[in-house]
């Protein structure tokens, strides 16, 4: 997704999608990736608008939920855009043979999510305090 103001790209992000197996159910999940706002335009609400629009787009794509990691200092930013923190939740990327967990040493990440469908909303209490395998492969380590 791109946010363009007067012909200039001011913010961008990717929405990645995949089936997510959790608590005996398969959900269609999306995640935010490569969220960026031009450095000289930060603080003007562009990033907030784009992250909020991405959340709404995930609903429009009929995804059950959105889930992703971010650097701990950005947690409040994402929460202000409608995402909720999942305490003590870890996303595990990489592969089953070569996992890449979001709680590895040197990584200061938190997991955020939004639950869109009734099934996902009902399952929401099962997401905190869990380790959730995404296993996207060797290239895109967490998604």
N, CA, C and O of each residue as an XYZ file, in Angstrom:
572
protein
N       0.855     -1.172      0.000
C       0.000      0.000      0.000
C       0.895      1.226      0.000
O       1.961      1.241      0.614
N       0.439      2.250     -0.700
C       1.153      3.520     -0.748
C       0.225      4.633     -0.307
O      -0.969      4.609     -0.605
N       0.769      5.602      0.399
C       0.046      6.829      0.696
C       0.750      7.935     -0.071
O       1.926      8.220      0.157
N       0.012      8.548     -0.979
C       0.567      9.566     -1.865
C      -0.086     10.894     -1.547
O      -1.310     10.997     -1.461
N       0.744     11.908     -1.374
C       0.263     13.263     -1.114
C       0.858     14.185     -2.173
O       2.077     14.331     -2.260
N       0.007     14.800     -2.967
C       0.434     15.719     -4.021
C       1.475     15.070     -4.942
O       2.473     15.688     -5.311
N       1.214     13.810     -5.301
C       2.085     13.115     -6.236
C       3.349     12.524     -5.634
O       4.177     11.971     -6.358
N       3.511     12.633     -4.318
C       4.719     12.138     -3.657
C       4.350     10.989     -2.720
O       3.433     11.114     -1.909
N       5.066      9.873     -2.834
C       4.862      8.769     -1.898
C       5.425      9.198     -0.541
O       6.618      9.466     -0.401
N       4.529      9.255      0.457
C       4.961      9.703      1.785
C       5.052      8.559      2.790
O       5.755      8.669      3.795
N       4.344      7.461      2.521
C       4.398      6.293      3.403
C       4.042      5.061      2.578
O       3.334      5.144      1.575
N       4.555      3.911      3.029
C       4.298      2.661      2.311
C       4.349      1.498      3.294
O       4.969      1.580      4.354
N       3.680      0.416      2.912
C       3.751     -0.823      3.683
C       3.314     -1.971      2.805
O       2.705     -1.775      1.753
N       3.630     -3.163      3.245
C       3.173     -4.382      2.586
C       2.204     -5.096      3.506
O       2.386     -5.112      4.723
N       1.174     -5.686      2.922
C       0.293     -6.603      3.641
C       0.594     -7.991      3.103
O       0.403     -8.269      1.919
N       1.064     -8.853      3.983
C       1.380    -10.216      3.624
C       0.263    -11.118      4.135
O      -0.348    -10.828      5.164
N      -0.007    -12.207      3.424
C      -1.139    -13.074      3.786
C      -0.704    -14.527      3.779
O       0.142    -14.942      2.988
N      -1.308    -15.289      4.685
C      -1.058    -16.724      4.718
C      -2.035    -17.385      5.670
O      -2.590    -16.718      6.543
N      -2.258    -18.696      5.517
C      -3.037    -19.423      6.516
C      -2.226    -19.517      7.809
O      -1.009    -19.706      7.779
N      -2.900    -19.384      8.916
C      -2.269    -19.457     10.237
C      -2.999    -20.524     11.040
O      -4.208    -20.431     11.253
N      -2.278    -21.517     11.477
C      -2.853    -22.606     12.257
C      -2.619    -22.300     13.734
O      -1.479    -22.171     14.181
N      -3.716    -22.185     14.482
C      -3.601    -21.844     15.900
C      -4.789    -22.400     16.666
O      -5.938    -22.259     16.245
N      -4.502    -23.027     17.784
C      -5.538    -23.540     18.698
C      -6.561    -24.413     17.974
O      -7.760    -24.336     18.239
N      -6.066    -25.244     17.056
C      -6.939    -26.182     16.368
C      -7.762    -25.603     15.235
O      -8.638    -26.279     14.697
N      -7.494    -24.368     14.868
C      -8.247    -23.708     13.800
C      -7.269    -23.111     12.796
O      -6.171    -22.689     13.160
N      -7.673    -23.079     11.541
C      -6.888    -22.396     10.517
C      -7.565    -21.078     10.200
O      -8.739    -21.034      9.832
N      -6.805    -20.006     10.349
C      -7.285    -18.652     10.077
C      -6.578    -18.119      8.845
O      -5.436    -18.484      8.566
N      -7.263    -17.252      8.110
C      -6.615    -16.489      7.055
C      -6.078    -15.226      7.715
O      -6.837    -14.386      8.199
N      -4.759    -15.112      7.724
C      -4.112    -14.037      8.470
C      -3.337    -13.114      7.544
O      -2.855    -13.513      6.484
N      -3.236    -11.887      7.975
C      -2.417    -10.906      7.285
C      -1.449    -10.298      8.269
O      -1.684    -10.303      9.478
N      -0.373     -9.782      7.753
C       0.606     -9.115      8.599
C       1.142     -7.879      7.910
O       1.190     -7.808      6.682
N       1.542     -6.916      8.703
C       2.171     -5.715      8.168
C       3.662     -5.951      8.049
O       4.273     -6.592      8.904
N       4.239     -5.429      6.988
C       5.673     -5.550      6.774
C       6.177     -4.283      6.101
O       5.432     -3.583      5.415
N       7.426     -4.010      6.307
C       8.126     -2.877      5.677
C       7.347     -1.569      5.785
O       7.223     -0.840      4.802
N       6.825     -1.270      6.964
C       6.100     -0.016      7.188
C       7.131      1.106      7.261
O       8.067      1.058      8.059
N       6.941      2.114      6.417
C       7.908      3.211      6.387
C       7.210      4.517      6.023
O       6.298      4.550      5.198
N       7.664      5.587      6.660
C       7.245      6.944      6.302
C       8.513      7.740      5.998
O       9.525      7.589      6.682
N       8.456      8.569      4.989
C       9.629      9.392      4.666
C      10.093     10.126      5.913
O       9.286     10.714      6.633
N      11.373     10.092      6.162
C      11.932     10.672      7.388
C      11.590     12.151      7.528
O      11.304     12.620      8.629
N      11.618     12.881      6.430
C      11.359     14.323      6.512
C       9.880     14.656      6.684
O       9.527     15.820      6.871
N       9.003     13.635      6.622
C       7.562     13.873      6.760
C       6.956     13.160      7.965
O       5.735     13.129      8.120
N       7.795     12.595      8.810
C       7.289     11.901     10.002
C       6.672     12.900     10.967
O       7.038     14.075     11.007
N       5.718     12.388     11.747
C       5.062     13.233     12.739
C       3.866     14.001     12.204
O       3.290     14.819     12.921
N       3.488     13.756     10.974
C       2.357     14.464     10.356
C       1.117     13.588     10.221
O       0.110     14.023      9.663
N       1.181     12.350     10.731
C       0.018     11.471     10.701
C      -0.071     10.562      9.494
O      -1.011      9.774      9.391
N       0.882     10.645      8.574
C       0.820      9.801      7.378
C       0.916      8.319      7.732
O       0.119      7.513      7.252
N       1.876      7.963      8.558
C       2.044      6.565      8.939
C       0.821      6.030      9.668
O       0.373      4.911      9.419
N       0.289      6.843     10.567
C      -0.903      6.444     11.322
C      -2.062      6.180     10.377
O      -2.783      5.192     10.516
N      -2.230      7.066      9.426
C      -3.323      6.901      8.460
C      -3.146      5.627      7.641
O      -4.106      4.889      7.417
N      -1.919      5.369      7.195
C      -1.677      4.197      6.360
C      -1.857      2.904      7.152
O      -2.433      1.944      6.640
N      -1.375      2.866      8.391
C      -1.504      1.661      9.215
C      -2.974      1.405      9.563
O      -3.407      0.255      9.626
N      -3.732      2.467      9.786
C      -5.169      2.331     10.035
C      -5.872      1.829      8.781
O      -6.717      0.936      8.853
N      -5.527      2.399      7.640
C      -6.123      1.951      6.371
C      -5.756      0.504      6.066
O      -6.571     -0.234      5.512
N      -4.543      0.089      6.419
C      -4.135     -1.298      6.188
C      -4.992     -2.255      7.016
O      -5.378     -3.322      6.539
N      -5.282     -1.872      8.242
C      -6.152     -2.683      9.099
C      -7.524     -2.839      8.435
O      -8.062     -3.945      8.377
N      -8.083     -1.748      7.940
C      -9.381     -1.790      7.262
C      -9.306     -2.601      5.961
O     -10.252     -3.309      5.618
N      -8.203     -2.500      5.248
C      -8.021     -3.267      4.017
C      -7.993     -4.760      4.314
O      -8.535     -5.557      3.548
N      -7.366     -5.141      5.418
C      -7.350     -6.561      5.777
C      -8.766     -7.078      6.002
O      -9.083     -8.208      5.631
N      -9.610     -6.261      6.603
C     -11.016     -6.664      6.769
C     -11.687     -6.796      5.413
O     -12.436     -7.743      5.175
N     -11.415     -5.836      4.514
C     -12.001     -5.868      3.168
C     -11.535     -7.083      2.367
O     -12.239     -7.538      1.466
N     -10.348     -7.610      2.692
C      -9.813     -8.793      2.022
C     -10.351    -10.084      2.630
O      -9.933    -11.179      2.257
N     -11.275     -9.944      3.561
C     -11.894    -11.084      4.240
C     -10.885    -11.931      5.015
O     -11.021    -13.151      5.105
N      -9.888    -11.277      5.562
C      -8.965    -11.978      6.440
C      -9.620    -12.134      7.809
O     -10.428    -11.299      8.217
N      -9.272    -13.194      8.507
C      -9.804    -13.407      9.847
C      -9.134    -12.503     10.877
O      -9.764    -12.028     11.822
N      -7.852    -12.284     10.667
C      -7.099    -11.487     11.635
C      -5.856    -10.929     10.991
O      -5.417    -11.387      9.936
N      -5.298     -9.930     11.646
C      -3.987     -9.403     11.299
C      -3.082     -9.609     12.492
O      -3.516     -9.436     13.631
N      -1.838     -9.974     12.258
C      -0.892    -10.208     13.345
C       0.521     -9.948     12.826
O       0.859    -10.349     11.712
N       1.339     -9.281     13.628
C       2.696     -8.933     13.200
C       3.515     -8.515     14.416
O       2.981     -8.320     15.508
N       4.794     -8.385     14.209
C       5.678     -7.862     15.251
C       6.085     -6.439     14.902
O       6.060     -6.023     13.744
N       6.458     -5.713     15.939
C       7.071     -4.402     15.737
C       8.082     -4.179     16.848
O       8.068     -4.874     17.864
N       8.953     -3.208     16.648
C       9.879     -2.832     17.706
C       9.082     -2.306     18.890
O       8.119     -1.559     18.712
N       9.478     -2.692     20.090
C       8.753     -2.320     21.308
C       8.434     -0.812     21.390
O       7.329     -0.460     21.805
N       9.346      0.078     21.015
C       9.008      1.508     21.109
C       7.855      1.948     20.200
O       7.294      3.024     20.405
N       7.493      1.139     19.201
C       6.408      1.489     18.279
C       5.051      0.937     18.712
O       4.050      1.166     18.032
N       5.004      0.226     19.814
C       3.758     -0.407     20.272
C       2.617      0.599     20.397
O       1.524      0.345     19.891
N       2.840      1.713     21.047
C       1.758      2.706     21.231
C       1.275      3.274     19.905
O       0.085      3.534     19.730
N       2.201      3.466     18.974
C       1.823      3.964     17.649
C       0.798      3.020     17.011
O      -0.245      3.468     16.534
N       1.091      1.722     17.003
C       0.180      0.760     16.390
C      -1.125      0.631     17.185
O      -2.196      0.496     16.593
N      -1.044      0.670     18.496
C      -2.259      0.614     19.306
C      -3.171      1.801     19.004
O      -4.394      1.656     18.999
N      -2.594      2.959     18.754
C      -3.413      4.141     18.441
C      -4.117      4.009     17.100
O      -5.063      4.743     16.814
N      -3.651      3.065     16.271
C      -4.267      2.822     14.964
C      -5.209      1.620     14.996
O      -5.631      1.138     13.945
N      -5.547      1.127     16.204
C      -6.534      0.070     16.325
C      -5.993     -1.327     16.526
O      -6.771     -2.278     16.597
N      -4.690     -1.481     16.618
C      -4.087     -2.792     16.850
C      -3.974     -3.022     18.349
O      -3.835     -2.068     19.115
N      -4.034     -4.282     18.774
C      -3.910     -4.574     20.195
C      -2.673     -5.416     20.465
O      -2.331     -6.321     19.704
N      -2.021     -5.095     21.557
C      -0.828     -5.826     21.978
C      -1.227     -7.201     22.498
O      -2.204     -7.334     23.234
N      -0.467     -8.220     22.113
C      -0.658     -9.569     22.622
C       0.514     -9.870     23.550
O       1.589    -10.257     23.091
N       0.309     -9.695     24.855
C       1.434     -9.850     25.774
C       2.012    -11.261     25.757
O       1.291    -12.256     25.694
N       3.334    -11.305     25.816
C       4.078    -12.565     25.885
C       3.790    -13.507     24.718
O       3.923    -14.724     24.852
N       3.401    -12.953     23.586
C       3.190    -13.757     22.384
C       4.445    -13.664     21.530
O       5.060    -12.603     21.422
N       4.812    -14.769     20.933
C       6.001    -14.843     20.096
C       5.592    -15.392     18.737
O       4.921    -16.421     18.658
N       5.992    -14.713     17.671
C       5.817    -15.253     16.325
C       7.105    -15.957     15.937
O       8.202    -15.444     16.160
N       6.956    -17.139     15.354
C       8.122    -17.923     14.976
C       8.179    -18.010     13.459
O       7.332    -18.633     12.819
N       9.179    -17.381     12.912
C       9.380    -17.386     11.474
C      10.365    -18.467     11.075
O      10.520    -19.476     11.763
N      11.025    -18.240      9.953
C      11.979    -19.213      9.457
C      11.297    -20.489      9.012
O      10.268    -20.456      8.338
N      11.876    -21.608      9.393
C      11.332    -22.919      9.053
C      11.298    -23.761     10.326
O      11.929    -23.405     11.320
N      10.562    -24.882     10.303
C      10.585    -25.752     11.491
C      12.000    -26.216     11.855
O      12.314    -26.372     13.035
N      12.851    -26.437     10.853
C      14.221    -26.881     11.118
C      15.163    -25.737     11.472
O      16.208    -25.961     12.083
N      14.807    -24.530     11.097
C      15.640    -23.357     11.362
C      14.732    -22.206     11.792
O      14.555    -21.247     11.040
N      14.147    -22.289     13.007
C      13.177    -21.283     13.445
C      13.814    -19.921     13.688
O      15.002    -19.812     13.993
N      12.997    -18.894     13.544
C      13.415    -17.503     13.736
C      12.371    -16.842     14.644
O      11.464    -16.174     14.149
N      12.490    -17.020     15.973
C      11.472    -16.497     16.890
C      11.645    -15.002     17.148
O      12.758    -14.478     17.144
N      10.538    -14.343     17.368
C      10.574    -12.893     17.601
C      11.085    -12.535     18.993
O      11.262    -11.354     19.293
N      11.325    -13.532     19.851
C      11.887    -13.249     21.176
C      13.354    -13.666     21.288
O      13.877    -13.821     22.391
N      14.009    -13.844     20.152
C      15.408    -14.236     20.202
C      16.266    -13.119     20.799
O      15.881    -11.951     20.746
N      17.419    -13.464     21.365
C      18.289    -12.441     21.956
C      18.621    -11.343     20.948
O      18.906    -11.612     19.781
N      18.578    -10.113     21.423
C      18.870     -8.966     20.576
C      17.676     -8.413     19.828
O      17.769     -7.364     19.191
N      16.553     -9.111     19.899
C      15.311     -8.675     19.251
C      14.419     -8.110     20.341
O      14.101     -8.826     21.291
N      14.013     -6.884     20.245
C      13.101     -6.305     21.240
C      11.770     -6.050     20.553
O      11.422     -4.908     20.252
N      11.033     -7.120     20.310
C       9.790     -7.068     19.541
C       8.587     -7.345     20.429
O       8.683     -8.029     21.448
N       7.456     -6.798     20.015
C       6.155     -7.136     20.596
C       5.255     -7.573     19.445
O       5.502     -7.242     18.285
N       4.218     -8.314     19.781
C       3.270     -8.791     18.781
C       1.974     -8.011     18.926
O       1.460     -7.833     20.031
N       1.457     -7.551     17.802
C       0.187     -6.839     17.764
C      -0.769     -7.581     16.839
O      -0.348     -8.279     15.916
N      -2.063     -7.418     17.103
C      -3.054     -8.125     16.299
C      -4.358     -7.343     16.256
O      -4.583     -6.424     17.043
N      -5.197     -7.731     15.326
C      -6.588     -7.278     15.245
C      -7.392     -8.480     14.772
O      -6.960     -9.218     13.886
N      -8.547     -8.667     15.360
C      -9.393     -9.819     15.075
C     -10.641     -9.329     14.353
O     -11.390     -8.510     14.886
N     -10.864     -9.830     13.141
C     -11.890     -9.279     12.270
C     -13.176    -10.105     12.204
O     -14.269     -9.540     12.174
N     -13.060    -11.408     12.183
C     -14.238    -12.255     12.008
C     -14.726    -12.774     13.359
O     -13.983    -12.753     14.340
N     -15.969    -13.239     13.409
C     -16.458    -13.806     14.672
C     -15.589    -14.958     15.177
O     -15.339    -15.057     16.378
N     -15.126    -15.826     14.282
C     -14.285    -16.951     14.709
C     -12.971    -16.461     15.302
O     -12.513    -16.982     16.319
N     -12.370    -15.471     14.674
C     -11.110    -14.931     15.194
C     -11.335    -14.197     16.509
O     -10.528    -14.309     17.432
N     -12.421    -13.451     16.594
C     -12.736    -12.734     17.836
C     -12.950    -13.721     18.980
O     -12.506    -13.481     20.103
N     -13.622    -14.815     18.698
C     -13.846    -15.836     19.721
C     -12.525    -16.466     20.158
O     -12.357    -16.794     21.332
N     -11.589    -16.637     19.228
C     -10.296    -17.250     19.535
C      -9.288    -16.259     20.111
O      -8.234    -16.674     20.593
N      -9.582    -14.973     20.074
C      -8.626    -13.948     20.514
C      -8.005    -14.231     21.881
O      -6.803    -14.015     22.036
N      -8.760    -14.707     22.886
C      -8.136    -14.961     24.192
C      -7.078    -16.068     24.176
O      -6.323    -16.205     25.139
N      -7.011    -16.861     23.097
C      -6.011    -17.927     23.028
C      -4.682    -17.452     22.452
O      -3.720    -18.220     22.424
N      -4.606    -16.211     21.996
C      -3.388    -15.717     21.356
C      -2.347    -15.165     22.327
O      -1.161    -15.406     22.102
N      -2.704    -14.446     23.385
C      -1.659    -13.984     24.307
C      -0.953    -15.162     24.980
O      -1.536    -16.227     25.184
N       0.303    -14.940     25.314
C       1.106    -15.920     26.045
C       1.317    -17.215     25.264
O       1.359    -18.297     25.848
N       1.449    -17.101     23.940
C       1.658    -18.290     23.118
C       2.807    -18.075     22.142
O       3.249    -16.950     21.907
N       3.270    -19.166     21.592
C       4.276    -19.149     20.538
C       3.566    -19.616     19.267
O       3.049    -20.732     19.212
N       3.544    -18.766     18.259
C       2.750    -19.017     17.056
C       3.680    -19.213     15.859
O       4.357    -18.276     15.437
N       3.711    -20.427     15.315
C       4.584    -20.674     14.152
C       3.978    -20.119     12.865
O       2.847    -20.440     12.501
N       4.749    -19.293     12.197
C       4.385    -18.813     10.860
C       5.164    -19.577      9.796
O       4.620    -19.911      8.744
N       6.425    -19.851     10.066
C       7.327    -20.602      9.185
C       7.174    -20.241      7.706
O       6.778    -21.086      6.902
N       7.486    -18.983      7.339
C       7.356    -18.583      5.944
C       8.526    -19.016      5.062
O       8.422    -18.964      3.836
N       9.621    -19.438      5.658
C      10.767    -19.858      4.858
C      12.031    -19.100      5.227
O      12.071    -18.376      6.222
N      13.057    -19.276      4.416
C      14.372    -18.719      4.719
C      14.531    -17.257      4.319
O      15.374    -16.558      4.881
N      13.750    -16.785      3.370
C      13.959    -15.427      2.856
C      13.206    -14.412      3.709
O      13.820    -13.515      4.287
N      11.903    -14.541      3.792
C      11.098    -13.634      4.614
C      10.999    -14.257      5.995
O      10.081    -15.031      6.266
N      11.927    -13.927      6.859
C      12.098    -14.632      8.125
C      10.847    -14.673      8.998
O      10.551    -15.717      9.580
N      10.104    -13.573      9.108
C       8.923    -13.592      9.984
C       7.612    -13.648      9.228
O       6.591    -13.979      9.832
N       7.583    -13.356      7.994
C       6.359    -13.485      7.199
C       6.749    -14.037      5.858
O       5.890    -14.240      5.000
